[in-house]
């Protein structure tokens, strides 16, 4: 009986595999869509490829660039960092100032 249980566990563990290319493409599309929608920029666009954190963290990050729409900002360029909650499919934005070398 123990041998059968072990064999079944081994068989099912082989079924666990990495996400497909299509699953990654779908994730990146959902991430980009949510982050651009949450952005305050009038012309928001991804400034980088997403950064994928370990599944234990549960977030992906995306740097966004664009121009501030507020009149007092005078169309100034800016950057935002978007954190995307993979489980809830929600985006959180904060202003991002790149470090100067």
C-alpha positions in Angstrom: 0.0 0.0 0.0 2.8 2.4 0.9 4.5 1.7 -2.5 1.2 2.5 -4.3 0.8 5.7 -2.4 4.4 6.7 -3.1 4.0 5.8 -6.8 0.9 8.0 -7.1 2.5 10.9 -5.3 5.5 10.7 -7.6 3.2 10.5 -10.7 1.2 13.5 -9.6 4.3 15.6 -8.8 5.5 15.1 -12.3 2.4 16.9 -13.5 3.5 20.1 -11.8 5.3 22.1 -14.4 6.2 25.7 -15.2 3.6 28.0 -16.6 3.2 27.9 -20.4 4.4 30.7 -22.6 0.7 31.7 -23.2 0.1 31.9 -19.4 3.1 34.2 -19.1 1.9 36.3 -22.0 -1.6 36.6 -20.4 -0.1 37.5 -17.1 2.0 40.3 -18.7 -1.0 41.6 -20.6 -3.1 41.7 -17.4 -0.3 43.4 -15.4 0.3 46.0 -18.1 -3.4 46.8 -18.6 -4.0 47.2 -14.8 -0.8 49.3 -14.3 -1.5 51.6 -17.1 -5.1 52.1 -16.0 -3.9 52.9 -12.4 -1.4 55.4 -13.7 -2.0 59.1 -13.3 0.0 59.9 -16.6 -2.0 60.9 -19.6 0.3 58.9 -21.9 1.4 56.1 -19.6 3.5 53.4 -21.2 5.7 50.6 -19.8 9.3 51.8 -19.4 10.7 48.3 -18.8 9.8 44.6 -18.8 8.0 43.4 -15.7 10.1 42.3 -12.7 8.7 39.0 -11.4 9.1 38.3 -7.7 9.0 34.8 -6.2 5.5 33.4 -5.8 5.8 33.7 -2.1 5.8 37.5 -2.5 2.8 37.5 -4.8 3.7 40.6 -6.7 5.1 41.7 -10.1 6.5 45.2 -10.7 6.4 47.4 -13.7 8.1 50.8 -14.3 5.9 53.2 -16.1 6.8 56.5 -17.8 4.7 59.4 -19.1 3.9 63.0 -18.6 2.0 64.6 -15.7 -1.4 65.8 -16.8 -1.8 68.5 -14.1 -1.5 72.0 -15.4 1.0 73.1 -12.7 3.3 70.2 -13.8 3.7 71.7 -17.3 3.7 68.4 -19.1 6.8 67.3 -17.1 8.1 63.7 -17.7 7.8 61.3 -14.8 8.1 57.7 -13.7 5.9 55.5 -11.6 6.4 52.1 -10.0 3.5 49.8 -10.3 3.1 46.7 -8.0 0.7 44.2 -9.3 -1.0 41.8 -6.9 -1.0 38.5 -8.9 -3.8 36.9 -6.8 -6.2 39.9 -6.7 -5.2 41.2 -10.2 -4.9 44.8 -8.8 -2.3 47.5 -9.4 -0.8 49.9 -6.9 1.1 53.0 -8.1 3.7 55.2 -6.5 5.8 58.0 -7.9 9.3 56.8 -8.8 12.4 58.9 -8.9 15.3 57.0 -10.4 18.6 57.0 -8.5 21.3 59.2 -9.9 24.6 57.5 -10.5 
